[in-house]
Amino acid sequence: MRAEPSKTHIAVLALEGCVASSVTGPLDVFAMANLLSRQQGRAEPFQAELVSVHPRAPHSFHGLALSSARVPGPAERFDVVLVPAVVGHLEGSVADRCAADWLVTQHTRGAKVAAVCAGAFLLASSGLLEGREATTHWGLARAFEARFPRVTLKPELLLVDHGDVLTAGGITAYLDLCLHLVARLASPELAALCAKMLLVEPGRRFQAPYAVHAAPREHGDTAVLRAQEWLEEHLSEPVSLADVARVASLGARTLLRRFRKATGDTPLDYVQRLRVEAARRLLETTPRTVEDISQAVGYADPTSFRRRFKARTGLTPDAYRRRFALR
């Protein structure tokens, strides 16, 4: 008699302040994979469960008690460990040395370790991302890079897979991560069927189309803030470095240095971000033509506008409108 293949044992780590769906969602995806596999007359490929490294039940960021999480024994080994997204408790999660040490132990024992969204901060604090590429939620990119300079962050990517360590972008990227793991650990065919049953678009690679430009304003440099406000008011007009320097009452070289320190961009890069952001809003909310929008946000040449828009968002203006139009 042929032995039944062993299941991939997956631990979904419950953390204080986690996003509940990034804990329960992966359990649902792997349960769906098991159901579909049974319906095809095959063995269930996964055994997924909720675990915690602390005896006290953790709570999600909106207060849901994750009381079904069990504490694994000291000698237990999992095949895969998933770290969920965290909201409002990031500092506490990053400082959770017990959780970080447990991740390192599981990795040393051969587990693949994966993190979603802000869960990458805990993974990075454990040292498992050092010298590697990773991704996290686009809105956390600056904070991540400042805290973990020895990790090469790729915030435009939805998923980074090093084989033994994986990271996924925003909160619902747990769906992309779990389908990726189903494909890797079971079969691409089962992952495709799961995607159809869950109505998830498979094969997404980038989160750049979702990123919103949120310029830093709490930097304390009043001259740079004055320049930012002027650029926002004049984004549809031709802008030169000399114009911005005059508004800020600074020399051009001093402005470049202080503007980059405060915002991460040069003034001219900053205005390009503003223009693309304005174009995104118009594509989402109006029926105006791409040519009209190009003119409205300061691009005389629609071809140049299309090129810059795609470079920033990963999509052409027409593709962006098809995906994100609110009408």
Residue frames as qw, qx, qy, qz and C-alpha x, y, z in Angstrom:
[[0.000, 0.889, 0.458, 0.000, 0.00, 0.00, 0.00],
 [0.407, 0.484, -0.032, 0.774, 1.37, 3.43, -0.96],
 [0.331, -0.455, -0.486, 0.669, 1.91, 5.71, 2.02],
 [0.094, 0.918, 0.368, 0.111, -0.10, 8.91, 2.12],
 [0.460, 0.461, -0.148, 0.744, 2.15, 11.93, 1.54],
 [0.370, -0.461, -0.489, 0.642, 2.90, 13.97, 4.65],
 [0.074, 0.918, 0.357, 0.156, 1.22, 17.33, 5.01],
 [0.354, 0.419, -0.181, 0.816, 3.06, 20.66, 5.05],
 [0.427, -0.640, -0.546, 0.332, 2.73, 21.89, 8.64],
 [0.183, 0.558, 0.098, 0.803, 2.06, 25.63, 8.71],
 [0.330, -0.545, -0.526, 0.562, 2.03, 27.91, 11.75],
 [0.068, 0.737, 0.233, 0.631, 0.23, 31.25, 11.48],
 [0.417, -0.115, -0.505, 0.747, 1.66, 33.41, 14.25],
 [0.213, -0.854, -0.430, -0.200, -0.87, 35.44, 16.25],
 [0.419, 0.095, -0.254, 0.866, 0.62, 38.76, 17.39],
 [0.086, -0.689, -0.474, 0.541, -0.76, 41.49, 19.62],
 [0.138, 0.687, -0.060, -0.710, -2.19, 44.23, 17.38],
 [0.254, -0.038, 0.803, 0.539, -2.32, 42.04, 14.27],
 [0.511, 0.170, -0.234, -0.809, -4.85, 42.45, 11.49],
 [0.688, -0.025, 0.641, -0.340, -7.32, 39.62, 12.10],
 [0.822, 0.508, 0.038, -0.254, -7.86, 38.88, 8.42],
 [0.421, 0.677, -0.603, 0.030, -4.11, 38.37, 7.91],
 [0.276, -0.308, 0.862, -0.294, -4.33, 35.62, 10.54],
 [0.662, 0.241, 0.617, -0.350, -7.65, 34.00, 9.67],
 [0.605, 0.657, -0.182, -0.411, -7.29, 34.60, 5.92],
 [0.232, 0.514, -0.819, -0.111, -4.26, 32.33, 5.47],
 [0.369, -0.024, 0.882, -0.291, -6.02, 29.62, 7.47],
 [0.665, 0.495, 0.317, -0.461, -8.97, 29.94, 5.06],
 [0.483, 0.656, -0.474, -0.333, -6.74, 29.75, 1.97],
 [0.069, 0.362, -0.929, 0.022, -5.00, 26.58, 3.11],
 [0.485, 0.182, 0.755, -0.403, -8.32, 25.05, 4.22],
 [0.653, 0.589, 0.020, -0.476, -9.72, 25.84, 0.76],
 [0.329, 0.564, -0.729, -0.205, -6.71, 24.18, -0.85],
 [0.214, -0.126, 0.944, -0.215, -7.34, 21.08, 1.27],
 [0.597, 0.388, 0.493, -0.500, -11.05, 21.05, 0.33],
 [0.602, 0.639, -0.247, -0.410, -10.35, 21.37, -3.38],
 [0.143, 0.465, -0.872, -0.065, -7.66, 18.70, -3.20],
 [0.399, 0.059, 0.856, -0.323, -10.09, 16.29, -1.50],
 [0.642, 0.526, 0.239, -0.504, -12.72, 17.00, -4.15],
 [0.520, 0.630, -0.508, -0.273, -10.17, 15.96, -6.77],
 [0.985, -0.074, -0.148, -0.046, -9.58, 12.68, -4.96],
 [0.568, 0.453, -0.456, 0.515, -6.18, 13.72, -3.66],
 [0.588, -0.409, -0.505, 0.482, -4.70, 13.95, -0.18],
 [0.147, -0.981, -0.125, -0.023, -4.90, 17.19, 1.78],
 [0.667, 0.448, -0.237, 0.546, -1.53, 18.95, 1.32],
 [0.081, 0.532, -0.324, 0.778, -1.64, 21.28, 4.36],
 [0.535, -0.583, -0.573, 0.212, -2.05, 21.28, 8.11],
 [0.159, 0.495, -0.096, 0.849, -2.35, 24.93, 9.16],
 [0.496, -0.645, -0.556, 0.169, -2.96, 26.20, 12.67],
 [0.060, -0.878, 0.059, -0.472, -2.88, 29.37, 14.74],
 [0.757, -0.219, -0.392, 0.474, -0.03, 29.64, 17.24],
 [0.135, -0.937, 0.096, -0.308, 1.27, 32.16, 19.76],
 [0.588, 0.279, -0.564, 0.509, 4.57, 32.39, 21.59],
 [0.127, -0.284, 0.476, -0.823, 2.86, 33.89, 24.65],
 [0.052, -0.272, -0.938, 0.207, 0.46, 32.06, 27.01],
 [0.227, 0.546, 0.406, -0.697, -1.91, 35.03, 27.16],
 [0.513, 0.559, 0.608, 0.236, -4.19, 35.16, 24.12],
 [0.207, -0.135, 0.198, 0.949, -3.19, 38.00, 21.77],
 [0.323, 0.716, 0.491, -0.377, -5.76, 40.49, 20.49],
 [0.484, 0.499, 0.413, 0.589, -6.14, 41.89, 17.01],
 [0.206, 0.092, -0.066, 0.972, -5.81, 45.65, 16.54],
 [0.409, -0.368, -0.220, -0.806, -9.60, 46.06, 16.83],
 [0.449, -0.371, 0.525, -0.621, -9.82, 43.94, 19.98],
 [0.909, 0.028, -0.270, -0.317, -10.70, 40.44, 18.74],
 [0.540, -0.546, 0.631, -0.111, -9.30, 37.84, 21.16],
 [0.653, 0.409, -0.603, -0.206, -7.36, 35.18, 19.27],
 [0.608, -0.457, 0.536, -0.366, -7.98, 32.65, 22.02],
 [0.979, 0.155, 0.080, -0.107, -7.72, 29.61, 19.75],
 [0.452, 0.702, -0.519, 0.183, -3.97, 30.13, 19.32],
 [0.915, -0.389, -0.049, 0.098, -1.91, 27.45, 21.06],
 [0.143, -0.848, 0.507, 0.057, 1.64, 27.75, 22.35],
 [0.848, 0.330, -0.415, -0.007, 3.92, 25.26, 20.55],
 [0.863, -0.462, 0.061, 0.196, 6.20, 23.01, 22.54],
 [0.209, -0.832, 0.392, 0.333, 9.90, 23.91, 22.71],
 [0.440, -0.247, 0.773, 0.385, 10.93, 21.07, 20.41],
 [0.603, 0.600, 0.512, -0.120, 8.22, 21.55, 17.77],
 [0.215, -0.295, 0.495, 0.789, 9.23, 22.31, 14.19],
 [0.558, 0.651, 0.355, -0.373, 7.00, 23.74, 11.47],
 [0.642, 0.274, 0.479, 0.532, 7.52, 23.63, 7.73],
 [0.156, 0.551, 0.239, 0.785, 6.24, 27.18, 7.22],
 [0.231, -0.564, -0.510, 0.607, 5.70, 30.07, 9.66],
 [0.148, 0.660, 0.387, 0.627, 3.59, 33.08, 8.63],
 [0.228, -0.329, -0.371, 0.838, 3.93, 36.45, 10.38],
 [0.171, 0.760, 0.617, 0.116, 0.78, 38.59, 9.99],
 [0.148, 0.607, 0.081, 0.777, 0.25, 42.28, 9.37],
 [0.380, -0.477, -0.543, 0.577, 0.22, 44.55, 12.43],
 [0.028, 0.692, 0.237, 0.681, -1.57, 47.88, 12.91],
 [0.385, -0.785, 0.016, -0.484, -1.15, 50.27, 15.84],
 [0.796, -0.563, 0.223, 0.008, 1.19, 47.99, 17.76],
 [0.748, 0.582, -0.259, 0.185, 4.23, 48.08, 15.53],
 [0.041, 0.714, -0.574, 0.399, 6.77, 49.10, 18.17],
 [0.698, -0.352, 0.514, -0.353, 5.59, 46.39, 20.53],
 [0.960, 0.252, 0.103, -0.066, 5.74, 43.75, 17.81],
 [0.565, 0.678, -0.385, 0.270, 9.23, 44.73, 16.68],
 [0.133, -0.625, 0.614, -0.464, 10.41, 44.64, 20.31],
 [0.912, -0.201, 0.163, -0.319, 8.92, 41.16, 20.90],
 [0.071, 0.610, -0.788, -0.051, 12.22, 39.30, 21.33],
 [0.589, -0.041, 0.776, -0.222, 10.40, 36.12, 22.28],
 [0.747, 0.564, 0.273, -0.222, 8.64, 36.07, 18.89],
 [0.383, 0.808, -0.428, -0.131, 11.79, 37.09, 17.00],
 [0.210, -0.490, 0.844, -0.057, 13.88, 34.39, 18.69],
 [0.701, 0.167, 0.656, -0.226, 11.18, 31.78, 17.98],
 [0.675, 0.705, -0.023, -0.217, 11.24, 32.71, 14.28],
 [0.175, 0.722, -0.669, -0.037, 15.02, 32.27, 14.21],
 [0.464, -0.239, 0.835, -0.174, 14.71, 28.91, 15.94],
 [0.763, 0.408, 0.440, -0.241, 12.09, 27.72, 13.46],
 [0.535, 0.783, -0.278, -0.154, 14.21, 28.91, 10.54],
 [0.089, -0.603, 0.792, -0.043, 17.26, 27.12, 11.96],
 [0.574, -0.006, 0.795, -0.196, 15.16, 23.94, 12.15],
 [0.255, 0.078, 0.805, 0.530, 14.33, 24.24, 8.46],
 [0.245, 0.714, 0.609, -0.245, 11.10, 26.24, 8.37],
 [0.238, 0.448, 0.337, 0.793, 10.30, 28.70, 5.62],
 [0.148, -0.569, -0.466, 0.661, 9.47, 32.01, 7.31],
 [0.155, 0.494, 0.490, 0.701, 7.14, 34.49, 5.63],
 [0.091, -0.466, -0.434, 0.766, 5.81, 37.91, 6.66],
 [0.167, 0.700, 0.573, 0.392, 2.96, 40.08, 5.44],
 [0.066, -0.903, -0.165, -0.392, 2.95, 43.89, 5.45],
 [0.184, -0.818, 0.379, -0.391, 4.32, 45.29, 8.75],
 [0.947, -0.288, 0.139, 0.008, 5.13, 41.75, 9.85],
 [0.748, 0.488, -0.169, 0.418, 8.34, 42.30, 7.88],
 [0.097, -0.804, 0.353, -0.468, 9.51, 44.59, 10.71],
 [0.790, -0.456, 0.366, -0.184, 9.48, 41.67, 13.15],
 [0.948, 0.227, 0.094, 0.202, 11.18, 39.45, 10.60],
 [0.451, 0.722, -0.235, 0.469, 13.86, 42.09, 10.02],
 [0.367, -0.755, 0.377, -0.391, 14.38, 42.60, 13.76],
 [0.942, -0.230, 0.242, -0.021, 15.13, 38.87, 14.05],
 [0.239, -0.633, 0.610, 0.412, 18.03, 39.30, 11.60],
 [0.669, 0.192, 0.706, 0.133, 16.58, 36.89, 9.03],
 [0.511, 0.818, 0.261, 0.045, 16.31, 39.62, 6.39],
 [0.260, -0.821, 0.311, 0.402, 19.80, 41.05, 6.80],
 [0.202, -0.409, 0.701, 0.548, 21.62, 41.27, 3.48],
 [0.295, 0.351, 0.859, 0.230, 18.49, 40.24, 1.59],
 [0.201, -0.190, -0.316, -0.908, 15.83, 41.96, -0.49],
 [0.007, 0.419, 0.837, -0.352, 12.38, 42.34, 1.08],
 [0.142, -0.438, -0.354, -0.814, 9.12, 44.20, 0.71],
 [0.053, -0.393, -0.713, 0.578, 6.52, 45.64, 3.07],
 [0.192, 0.827, 0.522, -0.077, 3.52, 47.94, 2.80],
 [0.451, 0.548, 0.141, 0.690, 4.39, 50.90, 0.56],
 [0.242, -0.876, -0.080, -0.409, 3.29, 53.33, 3.30],
 [0.745, -0.646, 0.128, 0.107, 5.89, 51.89, 5.70],
 [0.822, 0.413, -0.066, 0.388, 8.82, 51.99, 3.29],
 [0.160, 0.777, -0.296, 0.533, 10.58, 55.07, 4.72],
 [0.619, -0.623, 0.336, -0.340, 10.26, 53.83, 8.31],
 [0.987, -0.037, 0.128, 0.085, 11.53, 50.38, 7.35],
 [0.686, 0.551, -0.148, 0.451, 14.54, 51.70, 5.44],
 [0.091, -0.787, 0.339, -0.508, 15.48, 53.99, 8.32],
 [0.748, -0.493, 0.351, -0.273, 15.26, 51.18, 10.87],
 [0.870, -0.082, 0.461, 0.154, 16.81, 48.38, 8.80],
 [0.265, 0.818, -0.340, -0.380, 19.44, 49.87, 6.45],
 [0.169, -0.409, 0.869, 0.221, 21.06, 46.46, 5.86],
 [0.513, 0.382, 0.767, -0.043, 17.91, 45.12, 4.22],
 [0.026, -0.078, 0.490, 0.868, 17.40, 46.05, 0.55],
 [0.387, 0.457, 0.607, -0.522, 13.78, 47.14, 0.45],
 [0.029, 0.106, 0.696, 0.710, 11.75, 46.74, -2.75],
 [0.283, 0.334, 0.555, -0.707, 8.51, 48.54, -1.85],
 [0.484, 0.326, -0.329, -0.742, 7.27, 48.45, -5.45],
 [0.376, 0.094, -0.901, -0.196, 7.11, 44.63, -5.34],
 [0.745, -0.343, -0.078, -0.567, 4.16, 42.68, -3.99],
 [0.957, -0.268, 0.107, -0.022, 6.18, 39.56, -3.15],
 [0.233, 0.720, -0.650, 0.074, 9.86, 38.73, -2.58],
 [0.976, -0.169, 0.057, -0.124, 10.77, 35.05, -2.30],
 [0.059, 0.717, -0.693, 0.037, 14.24, 33.91, -1.22],
 [0.626, 0.092, -0.771, -0.070, 13.13, 30.30, -0.91],
 [0.484, -0.256, -0.732, 0.406, 13.49, 30.12, 2.87],
 [0.085, -0.486, -0.382, 0.781, 12.38, 33.69, 3.70],
 [0.134, 0.524, 0.611, 0.578, 9.47, 35.46, 2.00],
 [0.009, 0.401, 0.352, -0.846, 7.87, 38.89, 2.38],
 [0.152, 0.595, 0.685, 0.393, 4.63, 40.28, 0.96],
 [0.108, 0.349, 0.051, 0.930, 3.47, 43.87, 0.57],
 [0.376, -0.310, 0.123, -0.865, 0.21, 45.36, 1.88],
 [0.527, -0.161, 0.633, -0.544, -2.28, 43.76, 4.25],
 [0.864, 0.252, 0.243, -0.362, -4.30, 41.73, 1.74],
 [0.440, 0.609, -0.646, -0.135, -1.09, 40.54, 0.07],
 [0.478, -0.252, 0.807, -0.236, -1.48, 37.55, 2.38],
 [0.826, 0.389, 0.285, -0.292, -3.69, 36.21, -0.42],
 [0.585, 0.712, -0.384, -0.052, -0.89, 36.50, -2.97],
 [0.089, -0.580, 0.782, -0.212, 1.60, 35.02, -0.51],
 [0.656, -0.066, 0.684, -0.312, -0.61, 32.05, 0.38],
 [0.831, 0.508, 0.095, -0.206, -1.46, 31.26, -3.25],
 [0.364, 0.734, -0.572, 0.036, 2.25, 31.44, -4.03],
 [0.293, -0.410, 0.825, -0.257, 2.94, 28.94, -1.25],
 [0.815, 0.205, 0.443, -0.311, 0.14, 26.65, -2.47],
 [0.716, 0.655, -0.214, -0.114, 1.74, 26.69, -5.92],
 [0.171, 0.674, -0.699, 0.168, 5.22, 26.01, -4.49],
 [0.281, -0.307, 0.834, -0.362, 4.31, 23.40, -1.90],
 [0.682, 0.263, 0.622, -0.282, 1.37, 21.65, -3.59],
 [0.504, 0.265, 0.626, 0.533, 0.92, 22.50, -7.27],
 [0.031, 0.131, -0.182, -0.974, 0.37, 25.50, -9.57],
 [0.303, -0.319, -0.723, -0.533, -2.89, 23.87, -10.71],
 [0.389, -0.573, -0.679, 0.243, -4.26, 23.78, -7.16],
 [0.209, -0.392, -0.168, 0.880, -3.20, 27.40, -6.60],
 [0.123, -0.058, -0.458, -0.878, -4.98, 28.46, -9.80],
 [0.380, -0.465, -0.752, -0.272, -8.15, 26.68, -8.70],
 [0.358, -0.527, -0.518, 0.571, -7.97, 28.31, -5.27],
 [0.091, -0.202, 0.091, 0.971, -7.62, 31.71, -6.90],
 [0.266, -0.256, -0.614, -0.698, -10.76, 31.09, -8.97],
 [0.441, -0.530, -0.724, 0.031, -12.76, 29.92, -5.97],
 [0.367, -0.559, -0.354, 0.654, -11.65, 32.89, -3.85],
 [0.313, 0.889, 0.278, 0.184, -12.03, 35.40, -6.73],
 [0.415, -0.755, 0.236, 0.450, -8.42, 36.51, -6.36],
 [0.588, 0.780, -0.205, -0.064, -6.45, 37.84, -9.32],
 [0.894, -0.263, 0.172, 0.320, -3.43, 35.50, -9.55],
 [0.721, 0.269, 0.165, 0.617, 0.07, 36.50, -10.53],
 [0.029, -0.988, -0.043, -0.146, 0.08, 40.05, -9.19],
 [0.774, 0.126, -0.193, 0.590, 3.68, 41.27, -8.97],
 [0.265, 0.277, -0.143, 0.913, 3.62, 44.97, -8.06],
 [0.202, -0.708, -0.603, 0.308, 2.05, 47.16, -5.39],
 [0.243, -0.121, 0.106, 0.957, 3.24, 50.41, -6.96],
 [0.135, -0.445, -0.542, -0.700, -0.21, 51.07, -8.54],
 [0.480, -0.684, -0.548, -0.029, -1.70, 51.23, -5.03],
 [0.517, -0.268, -0.274, 0.766, 0.89, 53.55, -3.49],
 [0.004, 0.940, 0.295, 0.169, -0.27, 57.06, -2.59],
 [0.471, 0.374, -0.238, 0.763, 2.28, 59.87, -2.43],
 [0.477, -0.836, -0.271, 0.004, 2.21, 61.18, 1.14],
 [0.443, 0.606, -0.275, 0.601, 4.87, 63.87, 1.40],
 [0.553, -0.367, -0.502, 0.555, 6.55, 64.33, 4.82],
 [0.023, -0.800, -0.156, -0.578, 5.46, 67.60, 6.46],
 [0.647, -0.760, -0.050, -0.027, 6.61, 67.15, 10.03],
 [0.806, 0.202, -0.150, 0.535, 10.30, 67.63, 9.19],
 [0.430, -0.755, -0.191, 0.456, 10.53, 71.06, 10.85],
 [0.392, -0.114, 0.317, 0.856, 12.19, 72.84, 7.91],
 [0.269, 0.716, 0.397, -0.507, 9.97, 75.86, 7.27],
 [0.147, 0.586, -0.444, -0.662, 11.80, 76.87, 4.07],
 [0.004, 0.044, -0.944, -0.328, 11.26, 73.42, 2.56],
 [0.189, 0.516, 0.789, -0.273, 7.62, 73.39, 3.70],
 [0.238, 0.703, 0.042, -0.669, 7.15, 76.75, 1.97],
 [0.138, 0.393, -0.714, -0.562, 8.62, 75.25, -1.21],
 [0.113, 0.194, 0.974, 0.039, 6.37, 72.18, -0.94],
 [0.248, 0.642, 0.559, -0.463, 3.25, 74.31, -0.61],
 [0.228, 0.652, -0.256, -0.677, 4.27, 76.45, -3.60],
 [0.045, 0.206, -0.887, -0.411, 4.91, 73.36, -5.74],
 [0.182, 0.383, 0.893, -0.152, 1.50, 71.95, -4.82],
 [0.263, 0.729, 0.304, -0.554, -0.16, 75.21, -5.89],
 [0.312, 0.734, -0.344, -0.495, 1.80, 75.44, -9.17],
 [0.611, -0.162, 0.758, 0.160, 2.18, 71.79, -10.20],
 [0.651, 0.578, 0.489, 0.063, 0.47, 72.35, -13.58],
 [0.238, 0.957, -0.133, -0.097, 2.88, 75.14, -14.51],
 [0.736, 0.440, -0.338, 0.388, 6.50, 74.96, -15.79],
 [0.618, -0.781, 0.090, 0.015, 8.76, 74.75, -12.73],
 [0.608, 0.555, -0.420, 0.381, 12.50, 75.36, -12.44],
 [0.691, -0.285, -0.445, 0.492, 14.90, 74.84, -9.56],
 [0.216, 0.173, -0.117, 0.954, 15.55, 78.60, -9.56],
 [0.435, -0.498, -0.297, -0.689, 11.81, 79.25, -9.04],
 [0.775, -0.467, -0.426, 0.000, 11.66, 76.93, -6.04],
 [0.600, -0.081, -0.316, 0.730, 14.88, 78.32, -4.53],
 [0.010, -0.357, -0.021, -0.934, 13.49, 81.85, -4.79],
 [0.618, -0.530, -0.330, -0.478, 10.26, 80.84, -3.01],
 [0.828, -0.381, -0.346, 0.222, 12.26, 79.11, -0.26],
 [0.091, -0.959, 0.229, -0.140, 14.70, 82.05, 0.03],
 [0.759, -0.419, 0.444, 0.226, 17.60, 79.63, -0.31],
 [0.132, 0.599, -0.648, -0.451, 20.46, 79.09, -2.71],
 [0.811, 0.222, -0.371, -0.395, 19.90, 76.29, -5.23],
 [0.522, 0.254, -0.787, 0.208, 22.51, 73.94, -3.71],
 [0.146, -0.122, 0.689, -0.699, 21.27, 74.54, -0.16],
 [0.706, 0.085, 0.071, -0.700, 17.69, 73.96, -1.28],
 [0.747, 0.227, -0.590, -0.206, 18.61, 70.67, -2.96],
 [0.312, 0.198, -0.827, 0.424, 20.37, 69.41, 0.15],
 [0.266, -0.004, 0.586, -0.765, 17.65, 70.46, 2.61],
 [0.715, 0.144, -0.119, -0.674, 14.74, 69.44, 0.37],
 [0.682, 0.187, -0.700, -0.097, 16.15, 65.96, -0.18],
 [0.155, 0.125, -0.808, 0.555, 16.84, 65.54, 3.55],
 [0.403, 0.060, 0.418, -0.812, 13.29, 66.59, 4.44],
 [0.754, 0.282, 0.072, -0.589, 11.31, 64.78, 1.74],
 [0.720, -0.080, 0.668, 0.171, 13.59, 62.17, 0.18],
 [0.604, 0.608, 0.433, 0.280, 13.19, 63.85, -3.24],
 [0.271, -0.045, 0.155, 0.949, 14.66, 66.70, -5.23],
 [0.310, 0.437, 0.263, -0.802, 12.19, 69.54, -5.85],
 [0.449, 0.329, -0.494, -0.668, 11.77, 68.50, -9.49],
 [0.265, -0.050, -0.962, -0.050, 11.22, 64.84, -8.59],
 [0.101, 0.317, 0.691, -0.642, 8.73, 66.03, -5.98],
 [0.430, 0.397, -0.006, -0.811, 6.66, 67.94, -8.53],
 [0.412, 0.163, -0.787, -0.429, 6.63, 64.88, -10.80],
 [0.119, -0.198, -0.932, 0.281, 5.15, 62.86, -7.93],
 [0.243, 0.402, 0.399, -0.787, 2.55, 65.58, -7.35],
 [0.434, 0.333, -0.387, -0.742, 1.59, 65.57, -11.03],
 [0.352, 0.016, -0.914, -0.199, 1.22, 61.80, -11.20],
 [0.008, -0.290, -0.814, 0.504, -0.85, 61.82, -8.00],
 [0.348, 0.408, 0.134, -0.833, -3.13, 64.50, -9.43],
 [0.443, 0.245, -0.646, -0.572, -3.47, 62.50, -12.66],
 [0.170, -0.094, -0.974, 0.117, -4.38, 59.36, -10.68],
 [0.196, 0.384, 0.597, -0.676, -7.24, 61.19, -8.96],
 [0.439, 0.425, -0.178, -0.771, -8.56, 62.48, -12.30],
 [0.373, 0.165, -0.848, -0.338, -8.35, 59.01, -13.88],
 [0.069, -0.184, -0.924, 0.328, -10.21, 57.52, -10.90],
 [0.112, 0.523, 0.599, -0.596, -13.00, 60.09, -10.70],
 [0.355, 0.641, -0.025, -0.680, -13.55, 61.73, -14.11],
 [0.808, 0.388, 0.432, 0.097, -14.15, 60.67, -17.71],
 [0.160, 0.897, -0.265, -0.317, -11.62, 63.20, -19.04],
 [0.874, 0.440, -0.171, 0.113, -9.32, 61.93, -21.79],
 [0.809, -0.295, 0.008, 0.509, -5.72, 61.04, -21.06],
 [0.440, 0.422, 0.141, 0.780, -4.60, 63.91, -23.30],
 [0.248, -0.803, -0.155, -0.520, -6.77, 66.37, -21.34],
 [0.763, -0.635, -0.061, 0.100, -5.48, 65.07, -18.02],
 [0.753, 0.064, 0.032, 0.654, -1.90, 65.31, -19.30],
 [0.175, 0.601, 0.088, 0.775, -2.40, 69.03, -19.98],
 [0.495, -0.770, -0.181, -0.360, -4.22, 69.60, -16.70],
 [0.796, -0.571, 0.014, 0.203, -1.35, 68.28, -14.57],
 [0.189, -0.868, 0.321, 0.327, 1.43, 70.09, -16.39],
 [0.549, -0.147, 0.692, 0.445, 2.57, 67.84, -19.26],
 [0.400, 0.585, -0.190, -0.679, 2.40, 69.44, -22.69],
 [0.416, 0.346, -0.771, -0.337, 3.40, 66.16, -24.33],
 [0.870, -0.191, 0.091, -0.445, 0.99, 63.23, -23.67],
 [0.861, 0.247, -0.426, 0.129, 3.70, 60.73, -24.64],
 [0.240, 0.425, -0.595, 0.638, 6.00, 62.07, -21.94],
 [0.563, -0.333, 0.304, -0.692, 3.10, 61.97, -19.48],
 [0.952, -0.016, -0.171, -0.252, 2.31, 58.32, -20.29],
 [0.691, 0.330, -0.534, 0.358, 5.96, 57.37, -19.85],
 [0.006, 0.398, -0.556, 0.729, 6.32, 59.11, -16.50],
 [0.728, -0.252, 0.129, -0.625, 2.97, 57.79, -15.26],
 [0.949, 0.050, -0.302, -0.074, 3.92, 54.21, -16.02],
 [0.490, 0.390, -0.578, 0.523, 7.36, 54.66, -14.43],
 [0.231, -0.365, 0.481, -0.763, 5.69, 55.79, -11.19],
 [0.723, -0.092, 0.301, -0.615, 2.72, 53.41, -11.04],
 [0.334, -0.157, 0.920, 0.135, 3.70, 50.40, -13.14],
 [0.426, 0.544, 0.723, -0.005, 0.57, 50.89, -15.30],
 [0.150, 0.281, 0.389, 0.864, -0.33, 52.97, -18.32],
 [0.274, 0.040, 0.250, -0.928, -2.96, 55.66, -17.66],
 [0.661, -0.020, -0.409, -0.629, -5.59, 53.62, -19.54],
 [0.622, -0.077, -0.772, 0.105, -4.79, 50.45, -17.59],
 [0.114, -0.030, -0.598, 0.793, -4.84, 52.40, -14.34],
 [0.460, -0.012, 0.014, -0.888, -8.29, 53.80, -15.14],
 [0.700, -0.057, -0.608, -0.370, -9.65, 50.33, -15.99],
 [0.542, -0.100, -0.762, 0.339, -8.48, 49.00, -12.63],
 [0.263, -0.261, -0.549, 0.750, -9.21, 51.89, -10.29],
 [0.176, -0.305, -0.270, -0.896, -11.95, 54.06, -11.80],
 [0.118, 0.175, 0.739, -0.639, -14.63, 54.80, -9.20],
 [0.496, 0.178, -0.128, -0.840, -17.37, 55.56, -11.69]]
